[in-house]
């Protein structure tokens, strides 16, 4: 089976509102799974776990697990993840410009 191209992976991330919401939340400093689940309205534990796995596998996020009891896991953006955030924010700015909105209603699905 042929590996997915980088473009297809990027398309998978940008085309998924949950992936964008997770990336934007981590960029804001919300970096633990429980906090992400509470912050992102409507996301289920299963979907969040799947998105975190995928974003980490795609090289957009880094997962760090601390050897504590109970174990603590934190996520951070990689260099590529930070670049993607800038692009997402430019797309959101363009959306606001094209729709002539103040930006508050344009971003309700992405949690910002």
KEBAZA-818012 format. One record per residue: z, x, y of N, C-alpha, C, O, CB in turn; residue number from 0; residue in three letters. Coordinates in steps of 0.001 Angstrom, whole numbers, padded with zeros to 6 digits, m for minus. Atoms other than C-alpha are relative to their C-alpha. Glycine has a CB too. Example, Ala and Ser with C-alpha at 12.3 -4.5 7.8 and 13.67 -1.06 7.14 Angstrom:
<nodes>
node nZ = 000000 nX = 000890 nY = m001190 caZ = 007800 caX = 012300 caY = m004500 cZ = 000000 cX = 000900 cY = 001200 oZ = 000665 oX = 001936 oY = 001181 cbZ = 001246 cbX = m000992 cbY = 000027 nr = 0 rest = ALA $
node nZ = m000060 nX = m000820 nY = m001190 caZ = 007140 caX = 013670 caY = m001060 cZ = 000730 cX = m000770 cY = 001090 oZ = 000899 oX = m000261 oY = 002198 cbZ = m001415 cbX = 000414 cbY = 000462 nr = 1 rest = SER $
</nodes>
This chain:
<nodes>
node nZ = 000000 nX = 000838 nY = m001188 caZ = 000000 caX = 000000 caY = 000000 cZ = 000000 cX = 000878 cY = 001246 oZ = 000804 oX = 001805 oY = 001346 cbZ = 001216 cbX = m000951 cbY = 000002 nr = 0 rest = UNK $
node nZ = 000143 nX = m000781 nY = m001215 caZ = m001010 caX = 001389 caY = 003387 cZ = 001143 cX = m000305 cY = 000966 oZ = 001523 oX = m001461 oY = 001150 cbZ = m001355 cbX = m000281 cbY = 000662 nr = 1 rest = UNK $
node nZ = m001090 nX = 000174 nY = m000966 caZ = 001761 caX = 001958 caY = 005930 cZ = m000506 cX = m000763 cY = 001221 oZ = m001664 oX = m000636 oY = 001619 cbZ = 000586 cbX = 001374 cbY = 000425 nr = 2 rest = UNK $
node nZ = 000363 nX = 000772 nY = m001193 caZ = 001776 caX = m000362 caY = 008918 cZ = m000237 cX = 000952 cY = 001170 oZ = 000503 oX = 001920 oY = 001343 cbZ = 001109 cbX = m001036 cbY = 000353 nr = 3 rest = UNK $
node nZ = 000290 nX = m000832 nY = m001164 caZ = 000239 caX = 001157 caY = 012039 cZ = 001093 cX = m000196 cY = 001049 oZ = 001797 oX = m001205 oY = 001056 cbZ = m001397 cbX = m000338 cbY = 000590 nr = 4 rest = UNK $
node nZ = m000992 nX = 000089 nY = m001073 caZ = 002445 caX = 001849 caY = 015034 cZ = m000266 cX = m001211 cY = 000879 oZ = 000665 oX = m001868 oY = 001343 cbZ = m000004 cbX = 001281 cbY = 000848 nr = 5 rest = UNK $
node nZ = 000325 nX = 001165 nY = m000833 caZ = 000574 caX = m000820 caY = 016974 cZ = 000469 cX = m001287 cY = m000662 oZ = 001020 oX = m002157 oY = 000012 cbZ = m001512 cbX = m000067 cbY = 000267 nr = 6 rest = UNK $
node nZ = m000431 nX = 001213 nY = 000714 caZ = 001267 caX = m003457 caY = 014298 cZ = 001521 cX = m000139 cY = 000046 oZ = 002039 oX = m001248 oY = 000173 cbZ = m000488 cbX = 000031 cbY = m001470 nr = 7 rest = UNK $
node nZ = m001457 nX = 000035 nY = m000093 caZ = 004954 caX = m002521 caY = 014336 cZ = 000422 cX = m000463 cY = 001391 oZ = 001320 oX = m001292 oY = 001538 cbZ = 000603 cbX = 001387 cbY = m000315 nr = 8 rest = UNK $
node nZ = m000305 nX = 000365 nY = m001371 caZ = 005021 caX = m002800 caY = 018114 cZ = m000296 cX = m001474 cY = 000249 oZ = 000469 oX = m002168 oY = 000918 cbZ = m000791 cbX = 000871 cbY = 000970 nr = 9 rest = UNK $
node nZ = 000376 nX = 001413 nY = m000109 caZ = 003241 caX = m006150 caY = 017930 cZ = 001075 cX = m000882 cY = m000643 oZ = 001412 oX = m001940 oY = m000113 cbZ = m001381 cbX = m000254 cbY = m000669 nr = 10 rest = UNK $
node nZ = m001049 nX = 000730 nY = 000700 caZ = 005898 caX = m007327 caY = 015455 cZ = 001259 cX = m000102 cY = 000869 oZ = 001914 oX = m001144 oY = 000898 cbZ = 000326 cbX = 000686 cbY = m001340 nr = 11 rest = UNK $
node nZ = m001203 nX = m000022 nY = m000838 caZ = 008687 caX = m006340 caY = 017857 cZ = m000197 cX = m000847 cY = 001251 oZ = 000617 oX = m001724 oY = 001540 cbZ = 000360 cbX = 001444 cbY = 000392 nr = 12 rest = UNK $
node nZ = 000221 nX = 000686 nY = m001270 caZ = 007207 caX = m007622 caY = 021115 cZ = m000284 cX = m001485 cY = m000216 oZ = 000038 oX = m002312 oY = 000637 cbZ = m001157 cbX = 000652 cbY = 000762 nr = 13 rest = UNK $
node nZ = 000321 nX = 001395 nY = 000293 caZ = 006007 caX = m010836 caY = 019475 cZ = 001180 cX = m000816 cY = m000494 oZ = 001048 oX = m002019 oY = m000716 cbZ = m001083 cbX = m000058 cbY = m001013 nr = 14 rest = UNK $
node nZ = m001189 nX = 000688 nY = 000516 caZ = 009508 caX = m011717 caY = 018292 cZ = 001056 cX = m000093 cY = 001106 oZ = 001555 oX = 000922 oY = 001591 cbZ = 000577 cbX = 000741 cbY = m001249 nr = 15 rest = UNK $
node nZ = m000987 nX = 000163 nY = m001080 caZ = 011880 caX = m013207 caY = 020865 cZ = 001351 cX = 000592 cY = m000384 oZ = 002092 oX = 001060 oY = 000480 cbZ = 000167 cbX = m001484 cbY = 000351 nr = 16 rest = UNK $
node nZ = m001295 nX = m000544 nY = 000418 caZ = 014849 caX = m012089 caY = 018771 cZ = 000033 cX = 001509 cY = 000161 oZ = 001044 oX = 002062 oY = 000593 cbZ = 000299 cbX = m000377 cbY = m001451 nr = 17 rest = UNK $
node nZ = 000042 nX = m001462 nY = m000154 caZ = 013752 caX = m008445 caY = 018744 cZ = 000162 cX = 000380 cY = 001462 oZ = 000930 oX = 001284 oY = 001791 cbZ = m001322 cbX = 000575 cbY = m000555 nr = 18 rest = UNK $
node nZ = m000081 nX = m000282 nY = m001433 caZ = 013284 caX = m008461 caY = 022507 cZ = 001421 cX = m000269 cY = 000492 oZ = 001969 oX = 000527 oY = 001256 cbZ = m001027 cbX = m000859 cbY = 000795 nr = 19 rest = UNK $
node nZ = m001371 nX = 000328 nY = m000409 caZ = 016673 caX = m010156 caY = 022984 cZ = 000981 cX = 001065 cY = m000458 oZ = 001874 oX = 001450 oY = 000297 cbZ = 000414 cbX = m001361 cbY = m000560 nr = 20 rest = UNK $
node nZ = m000895 nX = m001035 nY = 000531 caZ = 018394 caX = m007575 caY = 020766 cZ = m000170 cX = 001288 cY = 000800 oZ = 000819 oX = 001899 oY = 001205 cbZ = m000281 cbX = 000256 cbY = m001510 nr = 21 rest = UNK $
node nZ = 000249 nX = m001220 nY = m000770 caZ = 016745 caX = m004654 caY = 022567 cZ = 000597 cX = m000089 cY = 001404 oZ = 001232 oX = 000856 oY = 001872 cbZ = m001501 cbX = 000271 cbY = 000090 nr = 22 rest = UNK $
node nZ = m000519 nX = 000167 nY = m001360 caZ = 017657 caX = m006036 caY = 025996 cZ = 001528 cX = m000012 cY = 000022 oZ = 002140 oX = 000522 oY = 000948 cbZ = m000538 cbX = m001293 cbY = 000616 nr = 23 rest = UNK $
node nZ = m001469 nX = 000029 nY = 000064 caZ = 021267 caX = m006678 caY = 024946 cZ = 000557 cX = 001402 cY = m000222 oZ = 001533 oX = 001794 oY = 000419 cbZ = 000476 cbX = m000944 cbY = m001127 nr = 24 rest = UNK $
node nZ = m000462 nX = m001375 nY = 000262 caZ = 021670 caX = m003147 caY = 023558 cZ = m000190 cX = 000853 cY = 001257 oZ = 000637 oX = 001713 oY = 001559 cbZ = m000772 cbX = 000628 cbY = m001209 nr = 25 rest = UNK $
node nZ = 000242 nX = m000735 nY = m001241 caZ = 020160 caX = m001796 caY = 026775 cZ = 001100 cX = m000284 cY = 001018 oZ = 001427 oX = 000581 oY = 001831 cbZ = m001375 cbX = m000368 cbY = 000586 nr = 26 rest = UNK $
node nZ = m001096 nX = 000382 nY = m000901 caZ = 022929 caX = m003661 caY = 028657 cZ = 001348 cX = 000565 cY = m000454 oZ = 002343 oX = 000442 oY = 000260 cbZ = 000091 cbX = m001520 cbY = 000095 nr = 27 rest = UNK $
node nZ = m001253 nX = m000576 nY = 000485 caZ = 025566 caX = m001897 caY = 026528 cZ = 000697 cX = m000837 cY = m001061 oZ = 001796 oX = m000488 oY = m001494 cbZ = 000926 cbX = 000201 cbY = 001143 nr = 28 rest = UNK $
node nZ = m000560 nX = 000830 nY = 001072 caZ = 026215 caX = m004648 caY = 023973 cZ = m000530 cX = 000603 cY = m001294 oZ = m001687 oX = 000389 oY = m001656 cbZ = m000398 cbX = m001550 cbY = 000151 nr = 29 rest = UNK $
node nZ = 000519 nX = m000839 nY = 001075 caZ = 026013 caX = m002453 caY = 020908 cZ = 000594 cX = m000224 cY = m001387 oZ = 000250 oX = 000493 oY = m002326 cbZ = 000203 cbX = 001389 cbY = 000362 nr = 30 rest = UNK $
node nZ = m000577 nX = 000268 nY = 001318 caZ = 028066 caX = m003925 caY = 018062 cZ = m000518 cX = m001334 cY = m000511 oZ = m000702 oX = m002267 oY = 000270 cbZ = 001553 cbX = m000001 cbY = 000057 nr = 31 rest = UNK $
node nZ = 000597 nX = 001216 nY = 000563 caZ = 026712 caX = m006578 caY = 015675 cZ = 000704 cX = m001299 cY = 000395 oZ = 000036 oX = m002265 oY = 000763 cbZ = m000014 cbX = 000106 cbY = m001485 nr = 32 rest = UNK $
node nZ = m000728 nX = 001220 nY = m000351 caZ = 029446 caX = m009141 caY = 016354 cZ = m000188 cX = m000372 cY = 001453 oZ = m000368 oX = m001544 oY = 001785 cbZ = 001473 cbX = 000163 cbY = m000296 nr = 33 rest = UNK $
node nZ = 000192 nX = 000246 nY = m001439 caZ = 029108 caX = m008765 caY = 020112 cZ = m001429 cX = m000460 cY = 000274 oZ = m001653 oX = m001330 oY = 001115 cbZ = 000317 cbX = 001277 cbY = 000823 nr = 34 rest = UNK $
node nZ = 001399 nX = 000418 nY = m000161 caZ = 025321 caX = m009063 caY = 019841 cZ = m000173 cX = m001455 cY = m000422 oZ = m000845 oX = m002233 oY = 000255 cbZ = m000941 cbX = 000911 cbY = m000824 nr = 35 rest = UNK $
node nZ = 000118 nX = 001376 nY = 000495 caZ = 025639 caX = m012248 caY = 017805 cZ = 000604 cX = m001000 cY = 000990 oZ = 000062 oX = m002087 oY = 001189 cbZ = 000688 cbX = m000134 cbY = m001371 nr = 36 rest = UNK $
node nZ = m000629 nX = 000890 nY = m000992 caZ = 027982 caX = m013770 caY = 020396 cZ = m000823 cX = m000061 cY = 001289 oZ = m000871 oX = m001104 oY = 001942 cbZ = 001436 cbX = 000476 cbY = 000317 nr = 37 rest = UNK $
node nZ = 000747 nX = m000080 nY = m001258 caZ = 025771 caX = m012655 caY = 023308 cZ = m001360 cX = m000698 cY = m000062 oZ = m001788 oX = m001312 oY = 000915 cbZ = m000197 cbX = 001448 cbY = 000381 nr = 38 rest = UNK $
node nZ = 001360 nX = 000538 nY = 000111 caZ = 022377 caX = m013800 caY = 021993 cZ = 000078 cX = m001429 cY = m000524 oZ = 000279 oX = m001654 oY = m001718 cbZ = m000887 cbX = 000888 cbY = m000937 nr = 39 rest = UNK $
node nZ = m000136 nX = 001416 nY = 000335 caZ = 022434 caX = m017587 caY = 022018 cZ = m001030 cX = m000430 cY = m001044 oZ = m002232 oX = m000234 oY = m000869 cbZ = m000143 cbX = m000855 cbY = 001258 nr = 40 rest = UNK $
node nZ = 000869 nX = 000561 nY = 001019 caZ = 021033 caX = m019172 caY = 018860 cZ = m000378 cX = 000925 cY = m001143 oZ = m000982 oX = 000472 oY = m002115 cbZ = m001213 cbX = m000465 cbY = 000631 nr = 41 rest = UNK $
node nZ = 000372 nX = m000916 nY = 001075 caZ = 020617 caX = m016047 caY = 016725 cZ = 001006 cX = m000128 cY = m001147 oZ = 002211 oX = m000239 oY = m000919 cbZ = m000062 cbX = 001470 cbY = 000519 nr = 42 rest = UNK $
node nZ = m000881 nX = 000075 nY = 001164 caZ = 022002 caX = m016235 caY = 013196 cZ = 000349 cX = 001415 cY = m000466 oZ = m000332 oX = 002378 oY = m000111 cbZ = m000667 cbX = m000811 cbY = m001151 nr = 43 rest = UNK $
node nZ = m000413 nX = m001286 nY = 000542 caZ = 023813 caX = m013418 caY = 011402 cZ = m001126 cX = 000615 cY = m000824 oZ = m001385 oX = 001815 oY = m000732 cbZ = 001266 cbX = m000155 cbY = m000854 nr = 44 rest = UNK $
node nZ = 001087 nX = m000476 nY = 000853 caZ = 020936 caX = m013150 caY = 008924 cZ = m001163 cX = 000552 cY = 000825 oZ = m001672 oX = 001633 oY = 000531 cbZ = m000490 cbX = m001127 cbY = m000904 nr = 45 rest = UNK $
node nZ = 001118 nX = m000439 nY = m000842 caZ = 018235 caX = m012889 caY = 011609 cZ = 000391 cX = 001257 cY = 000774 oZ = m000409 oX = 002186 oY = 000886 cbZ = m000429 cbX = m001128 cbY = 000979 nr = 46 rest = UNK $
node nZ = m000456 nX = m001176 nY = m000728 caZ = 020293 caX = m010416 caY = 013641 cZ = m000017 cX = 001228 cY = m000907 oZ = m000519 oX = 002281 oY = m000514 cbZ = 001411 cbX = m000229 cbY = 000566 nr = 47 rest = UNK $
node nZ = m000021 nX = m001129 nY = 000940 caZ = 020834 caX = m008185 caY = 010598 cZ = m001409 cX = 000491 cY = m000313 oZ = m001661 oX = 001695 oY = m000355 cbZ = 000712 cbX = m000400 cbY = m001298 nr = 48 rest = UNK $
node nZ = 001382 nX = m000357 nY = 000308 caZ = 017125 caX = m008279 caY = 009756 cZ = m000657 cX = 000699 cY = 001188 oZ = m001362 oX = 001692 oY = 001006 cbZ = m000803 cbX = m001250 cbY = m000391 nr = 49 rest = UNK $
node nZ = 000577 nX = m000618 nY = m001200 caZ = 016115 caX = m007468 caY = 013353 cZ = 000584 cX = 001393 cY = 000228 oZ = m000155 oX = 002320 oY = 000560 cbZ = 000250 cbX = m000886 cbY = 001236 nr = 50 rest = UNK $
node nZ = m000624 nX = m001319 nY = m000177 caZ = 018627 caX = m004596 caY = 013586 cZ = m000573 cX = 001002 cY = m000996 oZ = m000854 oX = 002145 oY = m000636 cbZ = 001532 cbX = m000096 cbY = m000165 nr = 51 rest = UNK $
node nZ = 000592 nX = m000882 nY = 001018 caZ = 017288 caX = m003137 caY = 010318 cZ = m001415 cX = 000400 cY = 000387 oZ = m001789 oX = 001570 oY = 000295 cbZ = m000006 cbX = m000689 cbY = m001377 nr = 52 rest = UNK $
node nZ = 001398 nX = m000255 nY = m000334 caZ = 013693 caX = m003465 caY = 011472 cZ = m000119 cX = 000893 cY = 001239 oZ = m000902 oX = 001842 oY = 001239 cbZ = m000741 cbX = m001324 cbY = 000229 nr = 53 rest = UNK $
node nZ = 000057 nX = m000803 nY = m001224 caZ = 014270 caX = m002056 caY = 014969 cZ = 000437 cX = 001441 cY = m000259 oZ = m000093 oX = 002374 oY = 000344 cbZ = 000879 cbX = m000625 cbY = 001088 nr = 54 rest = UNK $
node nZ = m000442 nX = m001343 nY = 000374 caZ = 016110 caX = 000902 caY = 013444 cZ = m001084 cX = 000697 cY = m000820 oZ = m001389 oX = 001866 oY = m000582 cbZ = 001326 cbX = m000062 cbY = m000796 nr = 55 rest = UNK $
node nZ = 001061 nX = m000569 nY = 000837 caZ = 013388 caX = 001458 caY = 010830 cZ = m001228 cX = 000375 cY = 000832 oZ = m001913 oX = 001347 oY = 000516 cbZ = m000397 cbX = m000994 cbY = m001101 nr = 56 rest = UNK $
node nZ = 001147 nX = m000267 nY = m000867 caZ = 010732 caX = 001346 caY = 013577 cZ = 000271 cX = 001129 cY = 000993 oZ = m000628 oX = 001531 oY = 001732 cbZ = m000382 cbX = m001260 cbY = 000753 nr = 57 rest = UNK $
node nZ = m000317 nX = m001111 nY = m000886 caZ = 012541 caX = 004097 caY = 015480 cZ = 000305 cX = m000393 cY = 001431 oZ = 000252 oX = 000448 oY = 002329 cbZ = m001114 cbX = 000952 cbY = 000000 nr = 58 rest = UNK $
node nZ = m000311 nX = 000474 nY = m001343 caZ = 013475 caX = 001961 caY = 018482 cZ = 001497 cX = m000016 cY = 000287 oZ = 001924 oX = m000025 oY = 001442 cbZ = m000567 cbX = m001381 cbY = 000197 nr = 59 rest = UNK $
node nZ = m001447 nX = m000009 nY = m000132 caZ = 017209 caX = 001949 caY = 017824 cZ = 000593 cX = 000991 cY = m000986 oZ = m000016 oX = 001333 oY = m002000 cbZ = 000584 cbX = m001408 cbY = m000223 nr = 60 rest = UNK $
node nZ = m000745 nX = m000915 nY = 000869 caZ = 019751 caX = 004307 caY = 016295 cZ = 001280 cX = m000713 cY = m000434 oZ = 001961 oX = m001343 oY = 000376 cbZ = 000324 cbX = 001366 cbY = 000734 nr = 61 rest = UNK $
node nZ = m001213 nX = 000620 nY = 000549 caZ = 022553 caX = 003082 caY = 014043 cZ = 001014 cX = 001099 cY = m000296 oZ = 000697 oX = 002097 oY = m000943 cbZ = m000317 cbX = m000830 cbY = m001295 nr = 62 rest = UNK $
node nZ = m001072 nX = m000944 nY = 000294 caZ = 025869 caX = 004925 caY = 013939 cZ = 001167 cX = m000769 cY = m000603 oZ = 001663 oX = m001733 oY = m000019 cbZ = 000443 cbX = 000775 cbY = 001282 nr = 63 rest = UNK $
node nZ = m001127 nX = 000630 nY = 000683 caZ = 028592 caX = 003967 caY = 011476 cZ = 001170 cX = 000980 cY = 000030 oZ = 001030 oX = 002148 oY = m000334 cbZ = m000372 cbX = m000402 cbY = m001478 nr = 64 rest = UNK $
node nZ = m001192 nX = m000825 nY = m000122 caZ = 032097 caX = 005280 caY = 012063 cZ = 000890 cX = m000203 cY = m001228 oZ = 001115 oX = m001339 oY = m001649 cbZ = 000772 cbX = m000338 cbY = 001303 nr = 65 rest = UNK $
node nZ = m000828 nX = 000094 nY = 001213 caZ = 034320 caX = 006072 caY = 009048 cZ = 001418 cX = m000472 cY = 000307 oZ = 002373 oX = 000302 oY = 000242 cbZ = 000054 cbX = 001354 cbY = m000705 nr = 66 rest = UNK $
node nZ = m001286 nX = 000611 nY = m000318 caZ = 037144 caX = 003724 caY = 010002 cZ = 000236 cX = m001157 cY = m000954 oZ = m000661 oX = m001555 oY = m001696 cbZ = 000048 cbX = m000480 cbY = 001481 nr = 67 rest = UNK $
node nZ = m000294 nX = 001186 nY = 000781 caZ = 038891 caX = 000843 caY = 008290 cZ = 000437 cX = m001080 cY = 000971 oZ = 001483 oX = m000942 oY = 001605 cbZ = 001094 cbX = 000275 cbY = m001085 nr = 68 rest = UNK $
node nZ = 001316 nX = 000229 nY = 000611 caZ = 037236 caX = m001547 caY = 008788 cZ = m001063 cX = 000859 cY = 000687 oZ = m000880 oX = 001289 oY = 001826 cbZ = m000386 cbX = m001498 cbY = 000081 nr = 69 rest = UNK $
node nZ = 001052 nX = m000839 nY = m000599 caZ = 034010 caX = 000398 caY = 009374 cZ = m000534 cX = m000633 cY = 001287 oZ = m000660 oX = m001853 oY = 001393 cbZ = m001159 cbX = 000217 cbY = m001006 nr = 70 rest = UNK $
node nZ = 000561 nX = 000447 nY = m001278 caZ = 032609 caX = 000164 caY = 012897 cZ = m001426 cX = 000512 cY = 000092 oZ = m001694 oX = 001680 oY = m000190 cbZ = 000859 cbX = 000501 cbY = 001216 nr = 71 rest = UNK $
node nZ = 001407 nX = m000362 nY = m000142 caZ = 028857 caX = 000156 caY = 013530 cZ = m000426 cX = m000277 cY = 001430 oZ = m000133 oX = m001335 oY = 001987 cbZ = m000893 cbX = m000783 cbY = m001010 nr = 72 rest = UNK $
node nZ = 000522 nX = 000152 nY = m001350 caZ = 027215 caX = 000688 caY = 016896 cZ = m001467 cX = 000381 cY = 000016 oZ = m001903 oX = 001266 oY = m000721 cbZ = 000799 cbX = 000855 cbY = 001004 nr = 73 rest = UNK $
node nZ = 001431 nX = m000253 nY = m000149 caZ = 023560 caX = 000642 caY = 017914 cZ = m000273 cX = 000512 cY = 001408 oZ = 000409 oX = 000142 oY = 002364 cbZ = m000828 cbX = m001283 cbY = m000289 nr = 74 rest = UNK $
node nZ = 000444 nX = m000494 nY = m001302 caZ = 021842 caX = 002498 caY = 020733 cZ = m001518 cX = 000093 cY = m000018 oZ = m002141 oX = 000116 oY = m001080 cbZ = 000643 cbX = 001386 cbY = 000336 nr = 75 rest = UNK $
node nZ = 001445 nX = m000112 nY = m000103 caZ = 018299 caX = 002755 caY = 022002 cZ = m000416 cX = 001456 cY = m000178 oZ = 000257 oX = 002368 oY = 000303 cbZ = m000497 cbX = m000550 cbY = 001354 nr = 76 rest = UNK $
node nZ = 000591 nX = m001327 nY = 000093 caZ = 016195 caX = 005742 caY = 021048 cZ = m000842 cX = 000225 cY = 001255 oZ = m000964 oX = m000667 oY = 002095 cbZ = m000863 cbX = 000153 cbY = m001304 nr = 77 rest = UNK $
node nZ = 000891 nX = m000287 nY = m001124 caZ = 013894 caX = 007427 caY = 023547 cZ = m001162 cX = m001001 cY = 000013 oZ = m001536 oX = m001502 oY = 001073 cbZ = m000536 cbX = 001458 cbY = m000081 nr = 78 rest = UNK $
node nZ = 001096 nX = 000972 nY = 000090 caZ = 011068 caX = 005164 caY = 022300 cZ = 000475 cX = m001401 cY = 000363 oZ = m000245 oX = m002154 oY = 001018 cbZ = m000600 cbX = m000001 cbY = m001412 nr = 79 rest = UNK $
node nZ = m000566 nX = 001309 nY = m000338 caZ = 013315 caX = 002107 caY = 022577 cZ = 000170 cX = m000163 cY = 001502 oZ = m000093 oX = m001236 oY = 002045 cbZ = 001343 cbX = m000193 cbY = m000696 nr = 80 rest = UNK $
node nZ = m000165 nX = 000045 nY = m001457 caZ = 014089 caX = 002961 caY = 026212 cZ = m001347 cX = m000162 cY = 000694 oZ = m001450 oX = m000879 oY = 001689 cbZ = 000702 cbX = 001273 cbY = 000502 nr = 81 rest = UNK $
node nZ = 001344 nX = 000152 nY = m000564 caZ = 010363 caX = 003310 caY = 026950 cZ = m000489 cX = m001436 cY = m000170 oZ = m001082 oX = m002006 oY = 000746 cbZ = m000986 cbX = 000983 cbY = m000669 nr = 82 rest = UNK $
node nZ = 000419 nX = 001374 nY = 000248 caZ = 009706 caX = m000086 caY = 025355 cZ = 000723 cX = m000970 cY = 000926 oZ = 000113 oX = m001926 oY = 001406 cbZ = 000253 cbX = m000377 cbY = m001458 nr = 83 rest = UNK $
node nZ = m000765 nX = 000849 nY = m000924 caZ = 012468 caX = m001683 caY = 027465 cZ = m000664 cX = m000006 cY = 001377 oZ = m000780 oX = m001059 oY = 002004 cbZ = 001471 cbX = 000491 cbY = 000111 nr = 84 rest = UNK $
node nZ = 000665 nX = m000064 nY = m001308 caZ = 010708 caX = m000463 caY = 030618 cZ = m001268 cX = m000843 cY = 000001 oZ = m001559 oX = m001528 oY = 000982 cbZ = m000335 cbX = 001459 cbY = 000369 nr = 85 rest = UNK $
node nZ = 001233 nX = 000789 nY = 000106 caZ = 007454 caX = m002048 caY = 029423 cZ = 000324 cX = m001492 cY = m000039 oZ = m000342 oX = m002288 oY = 000623 cbZ = m000803 cbX = 000407 cbY = m001260 nr = 86 rest = UNK $
node nZ = m000414 nX = 001407 nY = 000082 caZ = 009208 caX = m005330 caY = 028533 cZ = 000410 cX = m000499 cY = 001380 oZ = 000062 oX = m001615 oY = 001766 cbZ = 001168 cbX = m000178 cbY = m001009 nr = 87 rest = UNK $
node nZ = m000430 nX = 000400 nY = m001338 caZ = 010780 caX = m005416 caY = 031988 cZ = m001196 cX = m000147 cY = 000944 oZ = m001196 oX = m001022 oY = 001810 cbZ = 000998 cbX = 001021 cbY = 000565 nr = 88 rest = UNK $
node nZ = 001214 nX = 000128 nY = m000820 caZ = 007360 caX = m004848 caY = 033591 cZ = m000735 cX = m001295 cY = m000339 oZ = m001256 oX = m001964 oY = 000553 cbZ = m000936 cbX = 001218 cbY = m000211 nr = 89 rest = UNK $
node nZ = 000632 nX = 001256 nY = 000417 caZ = 005949 caX = m007751 caY = 031564 cZ = 000763 cX = m001182 cY = 000584 oZ = 000151 oX = m002139 oY = 001059 cbZ = m000056 cbX = m000104 cbY = m001547 nr = 90 rest = UNK $
node nZ = m000809 nX = 001076 nY = m000576 caZ = 008843 caX = m009953 caY = 032694 cZ = m000213 cX = m000110 cY = 001505 oZ = m000279 oX = m001214 oY = 002044 cbZ = 001481 cbX = 000228 cbY = m000301 nr = 91 rest = UNK $
node nZ = 000256 nX = 000016 nY = m001439 caZ = 008267 caX = m008940 caY = 036317 cZ = m001359 cX = m000632 cY = 000290 oZ = m001495 oX = m001407 oY = 001236 cbZ = 000062 cbX = 001429 cbY = 000579 nr = 92 rest = UNK $
node nZ = 001328 nX = 000577 nY = m000171 caZ = 004587 caX = m009822 caY = 035975 cZ = 000043 cX = m001509 cY = m000245 oZ = m000604 oX = m002274 oY = 000470 cbZ = m001010 cbX = 000673 cbY = m000951 nr = 93 rest = UNK $
node nZ = m000151 nX = 001422 nY = 000292 caZ = 005537 caX = m013178 caY = 034435 cZ = 000577 cX = m000734 cY = 001210 oZ = 000101 oX = m001806 oY = 001583 cbZ = 000901 cbX = m000207 cbY = m001234 nr = 94 rest = UNK $
node nZ = m000623 nX = 000601 nY = m001182 caZ = 007756 caX = m013930 caY = 037428 cZ = m001021 cX = m000080 cY = 001134 oZ = m001125 oX = m001101 oY = 001814 cbZ = 001249 cbX = 000818 cbY = 000446 nr = 95 rest = UNK $
node nZ = 001012 nX = m000027 nY = m001064 caZ = 004974 caX = m012905 caY = 039822 cZ = m001088 cX = m001051 cY = m000241 oZ = m001482 oX = m001762 oY = 000684 cbZ = m000635 cbX = 001402 cbY = 000097 nr = 96 rest = UNK $
node nZ = 001070 nX = 000942 nY = 000312 caZ = 002338 caX = m014994 caY = 038045 cZ = 000449 cX = m001450 cY = 000084 oZ = m000323 oX = m002326 oY = 000471 cbZ = m000542 cbX = 000279 cbY = m001373 nr = 97 rest = UNK $
node nZ = m000511 nX = 001370 nY = m000004 caZ = 004554 caX = m018063 caY = 037767 cZ = 000660 cX = m000387 cY = 001312 oZ = 000999 oX = m001552 oY = 001521 cbZ = 000979 cbX = m000180 cbY = m001118 nr = 98 rest = UNK $
node nZ = m000604 nX = 000299 nY = m001294 caZ = 006000 caX = m017778 caY = 041253 cZ = 001417 cX = m000505 cY = m000108 oZ = 001875 oX = m001255 oY = 000754 cbZ = m000821 cbX = m001003 cbY = 000723 nr = 99 rest = UNK $
node nZ = m001388 nX = 000438 nY = 000176 caZ = 009524 caX = m018314 caY = 039899 cZ = 000941 cX = 001066 cY = 000519 oZ = 000532 oX = 002182 oY = 000839 cbZ = 000304 cbX = m000309 cbY = m001484 nr = 100 rest = UNK $
node nZ = m001003 nX = m000959 nY = m000455 caZ = 012734 caX = m016655 caY = 040950 cZ = 000486 cX = 000902 cY = m001120 oZ = 001309 oX = 001789 oY = m000893 cbZ = 001172 cbX = m000725 cbY = 000609 nr = 101 rest = UNK $
node nZ = m000355 nX = m000847 nY = 001118 caZ = 013067 caX = m015131 caY = 037491 cZ = 001124 cX = m000535 cY = m000849 oZ = 001298 oX = m000081 oY = m001979 cbZ = 000361 cbX = 001326 cbY = 000488 nr = 102 rest = UNK $
node nZ = m001133 nX = 000504 nY = 000766 caZ = 016097 caX = m017119 caY = 036375 cZ = m000444 cX = m000828 cY = m001188 oZ = 000082 oX = m000656 oY = m002287 cbZ = 000905 cbX = m000821 cbY = 000885 nr = 103 rest = UNK $
node nZ = 000443 nX = 000829 nY = 001110 caZ = 014256 caX = m019669 caY = 034271 cZ = m001011 cX = 000719 cY = m000870 oZ = m001174 oX = 000367 oY = m002038 cbZ = m000591 cbX = m001290 cbY = 000514 nr = 104 rest = UNK $
node nZ = 001042 nX = m000693 nY = 000762 caZ = 011524 caX = m017264 caY = 033174 cZ = 000574 cX = 000827 cY = m001124 oZ = m000140 oX = 001131 oY = m002079 cbZ = m000815 cbX = 000884 cbY = 000908 nr = 105 rest = UNK $
node nZ = m000585 nX = m000896 nY = 000986 caZ = 013970 caX = m015159 caY = 031144 cZ = 001074 cX = m000644 cY = m000862 oZ = 001847 oX = 000065 oY = m001505 cbZ = 000573 cbX = 001181 cbY = 000687 nr = 106 rest = UNK $
node nZ = m001109 nX = 000628 nY = 000721 caZ = 016220 caX = m017748 caY = 029531 cZ = m000058 cX = 000285 cY = m001509 oZ = 000991 oX = 000376 oY = m002146 cbZ = m000012 cbX = m001511 cbY = 000243 nr = 107 rest = UNK $
node nZ = 000091 nX = m000258 nY = 001439 caZ = 014878 caX = m017062 caY = 025998 cZ = 000353 cX = 001424 cY = m000374 oZ = 000665 oX = 001688 oY = m001536 cbZ = m001379 cbX = m000308 cbY = m000486 nr = 108 rest = UNK $
node nZ = m000267 nX = m001388 nY = 000321 caZ = 015460 caX = m013320 caY = 026251 cZ = 001427 cX = 000407 cY = 000314 oZ = 001793 oX = 001568 oY = 000136 cbZ = m000949 cbX = 000884 cbY = 000738 nr = 109 rest = UNK $
node nZ = m001409 nX = m000292 nY = m000209 caZ = 019100 caX = m013555 caY = 027236 cZ = 000301 cX = 000824 cY = 001235 oZ = 001406 oX = 001351 oY = 001363 cbZ = 000528 cbX = 000699 cbY = m001174 nr = 110 rest = UNK $
node nZ = m000301 nX = m000779 nY = m001196 caZ = 018746 caX = m011825 caY = 030583 cZ = 000071 cX = m000894 cY = 001209 oZ = 000316 oX = m000415 oY = 002317 cbZ = m001040 cbX = 001088 cbY = 000215 nr = 111 rest = UNK $
</nodes>
